[in-house]
Amino acid sequence: MAAPLTIRPVTTKRDRVAFIDLPFRLYADDPNWVPPLRGEALGLIDPAKNGWFSHAEAQLFLAWEDKRVVGRISAHIDTLALTMPAAQGFGPGVGQWGLMEAEREDVFRALLAAAEEWLRKRGMVRALGPISMSIWEEPGLLVEGFDHPPTIMMGHAKPDYRGWIEAADYRQVKKLLTYDLDITGDFPPIVKRIIQSGERNPRIVIREVDKRRFDEEAAIILAILNDAWSDNWGFVPLTPPEIRDVGVKLKPIVFNDLIRIAEVDGRPVAFMITLPDLNEAIAPLKGNLLPFGWAKLLLWLRKPKVRTMRVPLMGVLKELQSSRMASQLAFMMIEYIKRASVERYGATRSEIGWILEDNQGMRSIAETIDSKVNKVYLIYERTL
C-alpha cells in the first residue's frame, strides 16, 4: 500500500536541507542539469543571506510520502511588486510561486494547492509562476532548449512540468528568450559601420568598470538599470540589500573588461554586464566545495577560461531608448566585450538574456548581430 502524500511547510534546518537536496535526486540522470553549490542554494532561501527578503516574505513547502520527499514549492509575496503598476504584470493582490520540483503530477497539484492557499490567506487574488524567487533570479519555466545546460543564473526544468502547469488552469502571460551568439567571427558589415561611426564621435566613451571602486560603479549601474527597465513588464526596483548580497555573490566573477559603462558627454547613460559562465566550473563539483572543490573553483576564478559568456543585463537610459545612439552604444559595448571574451578568456559563444518576447528593441539588437534564440521560458498566471 502506497504511503499517503502529505504537504508540510518547511520549518527546520533539516527541512531546508531536504528542500535543497531534492533536485539532486530528480535530475541525477539529466546531463544538462547543473547542480548548484549547496551553500548558494541554501543562501537563496535564507532571509539572513538574501536581501530580497527585506521587502518580501515566503513560505516553502515539501511533499512527503512517509519519510521520503517527493516534491517542493515556494509561495511568496514581494511587497515592492505589490506597489508596481498592474499593467506591468505585478501590482496589488499578485503573489508568486516558484522553486517547484515534483516526481509526479499529483504531487505538483497538491503542492500548488498549498502555495495558492497560503497566498489567498494573505489577500492575494492572482498568482504568477514560476518565479524563483525574485524576478531578478530565475524567472520562468524552461519549455525549449532542454538539450544543453543553462548558463549562470538561468533555470532548468523537466519537460513534463509545462503540461502539469497548463492542466492546472494556468495561462501563459509572458515569454522570456535567451539568444545564442557565436563570438569567434566578425559582426555583419552594417554593425561594424555603426561601431566605427561611434568610435569617431568624441562625445562617446565606452569604459571598463573599476572593480576597486566596486560600490561606486555598482551605484552607477543600478541608477541606469532602475531607469532603463522601469517600464518593462515584471519590473521591481533592485534595493540596496539585494545589491549588497548579489555583489558578495557575483564579485568573484566580476572582471573589469567584461562590464562596460557608456558615457556621453561625460555622463553615464548605458551599461552592459557580462559574466563568465560559472556553471562550467561548478558542474563537475556536484554541488560540493569539499573536499577539493573549493581549491578547483578558486584556481578557476583567478583566471577563468570558459566556452561561454552570459550577458544578463544591459540598459540604456529611457531618454535615449528610441534614438539611434541607443543601438550604437549597445553595439559598441557588445563588440568591446566580445573582443575581451575571446582574446583573454578563450570564449567562443555568448548567451544574451533573458529578453522579453515583446521587447522589440533588444530583440532587434540581438538579431542584427546574428544571434539565435536557444532557450524559451514561460511565466504563467491564474486568478485565485
C-alpha positions in Angstrom: 0.0 0.0 0.0 1.4 3.4 -1.0 2.3 5.9 1.7 -0.1 8.8 2.0 1.0 12.1 0.4 1.3 15.0 2.9 2.3 18.6 2.3 4.1 20.3 5.1 5.6 23.8 5.5 9.4 24.0 5.8 10.2 25.0 9.4 13.6 23.5 10.4 17.1 23.5 9.1 16.7 19.8 8.3 13.6 20.7 6.2 15.6 23.4 4.3 18.4 20.9 3.5 15.8 18.4 2.2 14.3 21.2 0.1 17.7 21.9 -1.5 18.6 18.2 -1.9 15.5 17.1 -3.8 16.7 18.3 -7.3 19.9 16.4 -6.9 17.9 13.2 -6.9 15.3 14.2 -9.5 17.9 15.3 -12.1 20.6 12.7 -11.3 20.3 11.3 -14.8 19.9 14.6 -16.6 23.3 15.6 -18.2 22.1 19.1 -18.8 21.1 20.0 -15.2 23.9 21.9 -13.4 24.0 21.1 -9.7 24.1 24.4 -7.7 26.6 24.8 -4.9 24.6 23.7 -1.9 25.7 26.7 0.2 24.5 29.1 -2.5 21.2 27.3 -2.8 20.6 27.5 0.9 21.5 31.1 0.9 18.8 31.8 -1.6 16.1 30.7 0.8 17.7 32.2 3.9 16.3 35.7 4.8 19.7 36.5 6.5 21.6 36.0 3.3 19.2 37.1 0.6 18.4 40.8 0.5 15.2 40.2 -1.4 13.6 39.2 1.9 14.0 42.8 3.1 10.8 43.5 1.1 9.3 40.0 0.7 8.0 37.0 2.6 8.0 33.4 1.6 6.8 30.0 2.7 8.4 26.8 1.5 6.5 23.6 1.3 7.7 19.9 1.0 5.6 17.0 -0.2 6.3 13.8 1.8 5.4 10.2 1.3 6.3 8.6 4.6 9.9 9.8 5.2 10.6 10.5 1.6 10.5 13.9 0.0 8.7 13.8 -3.4 8.2 17.5 -4.2 8.8 21.1 -3.2 7.4 24.6 -3.9 7.7 28.1 -2.6 4.9 30.7 -2.2 6.0 34.3 -1.9 4.8 37.9 -1.8 7.0 40.7 -2.8 5.7 43.9 -1.2 7.6 46.1 -3.8 5.9 44.1 -6.6 2.5 44.9 -5.0 3.2 48.7 -5.5 4.0 48.4 -9.2 1.5 49.2 -12.0 -0.8 46.3 -12.7 -0.2 46.9 -16.4 3.4 45.8 -15.9 2.5 42.4 -14.6 2.6 42.7 -10.8 0.5 45.2 -8.8 -1.9 44.9 -5.9 -3.0 41.4 -5.0 -0.4 39.5 -7.1 1.6 36.7 -5.3 4.0 34.3 -6.8 5.2 30.7 -6.5 8.4 29.0 -7.7 11.3 26.6 -6.9 8.9 23.9 -8.0 10.0 20.3 -8.4 7.9 17.2 -8.2 8.1 13.5 -9.0 4.6 13.3 -10.3 1.7 15.5 -11.4 -0.5 14.6 -8.4 2.4 15.8 -6.2 2.7 19.0 -8.1 -1.1 19.7 -7.9 -1.0 19.2 -4.1 2.0 21.5 -3.7 0.4 24.1 -5.9 -2.8 24.0 -3.9 -0.8 24.6 -0.7 1.0 27.5 -2.2 -2.2 29.1 -3.6 -4.0 28.7 -0.3 -1.1 30.5 1.5 -1.3 33.3 -1.0 -5.1 33.6 -0.6 -4.9 33.8 3.2 -2.7 36.9 2.7 -5.1 38.6 0.4 -3.7 37.7 -2.9 -6.1 37.4 -5.8 -3.8 36.3 -8.6 -0.7 34.0 -8.8 2.3 34.2 -11.1 4.7 31.4 -11.5 7.2 30.0 -11.6 9.3 32.8 -10.3 12.2 31.6 -8.2 12.0 33.7 -6.1 12.8 37.3 -7.3 12.1 38.3 -10.9 15.9 39.0 -10.9 16.9 35.5 -10.0 15.4 32.6 -12.1 12.0 33.6 -13.6 10.0 31.3 -15.9 9.7 27.7 -16.8 12.1 26.3 -19.4 10.0 25.0 -22.3 12.5 25.0 -25.2 16.3 24.3 -25.0 16.4 21.2 -22.9 19.3 19.8 -25.0 22.1 22.0 -23.5 22.9 23.2 -19.9 21.7 26.6 -18.7 24.2 29.4 -18.1 24.7 31.0 -14.7 21.5 32.3 -13.1 19.2 30.6 -15.6 16.9 27.7 -14.8 16.5 24.1 -16.0 13.3 22.0 -15.7 11.7 18.8 -16.6 9.7 18.8 -19.9 6.6 17.4 -18.1 6.2 20.5 -16.0 4.7 22.6 -18.8 1.8 20.2 -19.2 1.2 20.0 -15.5 1.0 23.8 -15.1 -1.3 24.3 -18.0 -3.6 21.5 -16.9 -3.9 23.4 -13.6 -5.7 26.2 -15.5 -2.7 28.5 -15.7 -2.3 30.5 -18.9 0.9 31.9 -20.4 1.3 35.6 -19.5 4.9 36.2 -20.7 7.6 34.6 -22.7 11.3 35.1 -22.0 14.0 34.4 -24.5 17.8 33.8 -24.4 19.9 34.2 -27.5 23.0 32.2 -28.5 25.8 34.1 -30.3 29.0 32.8 -31.9 31.6 35.4 -30.9 34.5 34.0 -32.8 33.7 35.8 -36.1 33.0 39.4 -37.2 29.7 41.1 -36.9 27.8 42.0 -40.1 29.1 45.0 -42.1 26.3 47.3 -41.0 27.1 46.7 -37.4 30.8 47.3 -37.9 30.0 50.6 -39.6 27.8 51.7 -36.7 30.6 50.8 -34.3 33.2 52.7 -36.3 30.9 55.7 -36.5 30.6 55.7 -32.7 34.4 55.4 -32.3 34.8 58.7 -34.3 32.3 60.5 -32.1 34.3 62.4 -29.5 31.2 62.6 -27.2 31.1 58.8 -26.7 33.4 57.0 -24.3 33.0 53.2 -23.6 34.9 52.4 -20.5 35.6 49.4 -18.4 34.4 49.4 -14.8 36.9 49.6 -12.0 36.5 46.8 -9.5 38.5 48.7 -7.0 35.6 51.1 -6.8 33.0 48.4 -6.8 30.3 50.2 -4.7 30.6 53.3 -6.7 30.4 51.5 -10.1 27.5 49.4 -8.8 25.6 52.5 -7.9 26.1 54.0 -11.4 24.8 50.8 -13.0 21.9 50.5 -10.6 20.8 54.0 -11.3 20.8 53.3 -15.1 19.1 49.9 -14.6 16.3 51.2 -12.5 15.6 53.9 -15.0 16.1 51.8 -18.2 13.9 48.9 -17.0 11.3 50.8 -15.1 8.6 50.5 -17.8 9.3 46.8 -18.5 6.9 44.0 -17.7 7.7 42.5 -14.3 10.0 45.3 -13.2 10.7 45.6 -9.5 13.5 48.0 -8.5 16.5 46.4 -7.0 17.2 47.6 -3.5 20.4 48.2 -1.6 20.2 45.0 0.5 19.8 43.0 -2.8 22.7 44.8 -4.4 24.8 44.1 -1.4 24.1 40.4 -1.4 24.3 40.0 -5.1 27.6 41.9 -5.0 29.0 39.4 -2.5 27.8 36.5 -4.6 29.0 37.8 -8.0 32.1 39.9 -7.1 34.4 36.9 -7.7 33.3 36.7 -11.3 33.2 40.4 -12.0 36.1 41.4 -14.3 36.7 45.0 -15.4 36.9 44.2 -19.1 33.6 42.3 -19.2 31.5 45.1 -17.8 31.3 48.4 -19.7 29.7 51.7 -19.0 28.9 54.0 -21.9 29.3 57.8 -21.3 28.0 60.6 -23.5 29.5 64.0 -22.8 31.0 62.5 -19.6 27.6 61.3 -18.3 26.9 57.5 -17.8 23.9 56.6 -19.9 24.2 52.9 -20.6 25.9 49.7 -19.3 26.4 46.1 -20.2 27.2 43.3 -17.7 28.9 40.1 -18.9 29.8 37.2 -16.7 31.9 34.1 -17.4 29.6 31.1 -17.2 30.3 29.9 -13.7 28.2 26.8 -14.4 31.0 25.4 -16.5 33.3 25.4 -13.4 30.8 24.2 -10.8 29.1 21.5 -12.8 31.8 18.9 -12.1 31.7 19.7 -8.3 28.2 18.1 -7.9 27.2 20.8 -5.5 30.0 20.4 -3.1 33.1 22.5 -2.4 34.6 19.8 -0.1 37.0 18.2 0.0 38.8 19.7 -3.0 36.1 21.6 -4.9 36.9 24.9 -3.3 40.6 24.7 -4.5 39.5 23.9 -8.0 37.0 26.8 -8.0 39.5 29.2 -6.5 42.0 28.3 -9.2 39.4 28.8 -11.9 38.4 32.2 -10.5 41.9 33.5 -10.7 42.0 33.3 -14.5 38.8 31.7 -15.9 38.9 30.0 -19.2 35.3 29.4 -20.5 33.5 28.4 -23.6 30.5 30.7 -22.8 29.9 34.2 -21.6 26.5 35.3 -20.3 25.0 38.8 -20.8 22.4 39.0 -18.0 21.8 42.8 -18.1 22.0 45.7 -20.5 20.4 49.1 -20.1 20.1 52.5 -21.7 18.5 55.5 -20.0 14.9 55.9 -21.2 15.6 59.3 -22.7 17.8 57.7 -25.3 16.0 54.4 -25.9 14.2 55.5 -29.1 17.3 57.1 -30.5 19.9 55.8 -32.9 22.6 56.4 -30.3 21.0 53.7 -28.0 21.7 50.9 -30.5 25.1 52.4 -31.4 26.1 52.3 -27.7 24.8 48.7 -27.4 26.8 47.5 -30.4 29.9 49.2 -29.2 29.7 47.7 -25.8 29.0 44.3 -27.3 31.9 44.5 -29.7 34.4 45.5 -27.0 33.3 42.8 -24.6 33.3 40.3 -27.4 37.0 41.0 -28.1 38.0 40.7 -24.5 35.9 37.5 -24.1 37.7 35.8 -27.0 41.2 37.1 -26.5 41.5 36.9 -22.7 39.1 34.2 -21.6 39.0 31.9 -24.6 35.3 32.1 -25.0 33.6 31.1 -28.3 30.0 31.8 -27.6 27.8 34.1 -25.6 24.2 33.8 -24.3 22.2 37.1 -24.2 19.2 37.3 -22.0 16.7 36.8 -20.8 14.8 39.2 -23.1 11.1 39.7 -23.0 9.5 38.4 -26.2 7.8 41.8 -26.8 11.0 43.9 -26.2 11.5 44.6 -29.8 14.4 46.9 -29.2 16.6 44.3 -27.5 15.4 41.6 -29.8 16.4 43.7 -32.8 19.9 44.2 -31.4 20.3 40.5 -30.7 19.1 39.5 -34.2 21.1 42.1 -36.0 24.3 40.6 -34.7 23.1 37.2 -35.9 22.3 35.6 -32.6 19.6 33.0 -32.4 17.0 32.0 -29.8 18.3 29.0 -27.9 16.1 28.8 -24.8 12.5 29.8 -24.1 11.0 30.3 -20.6 7.3 30.9 -19.8 5.7 32.7 -16.9 2.1 31.7 -16.1 -0.8 33.3 -14.2 -4.1 32.3 -12.7 -6.8 34.0 -10.8 -7.0 32.6 -7.2 
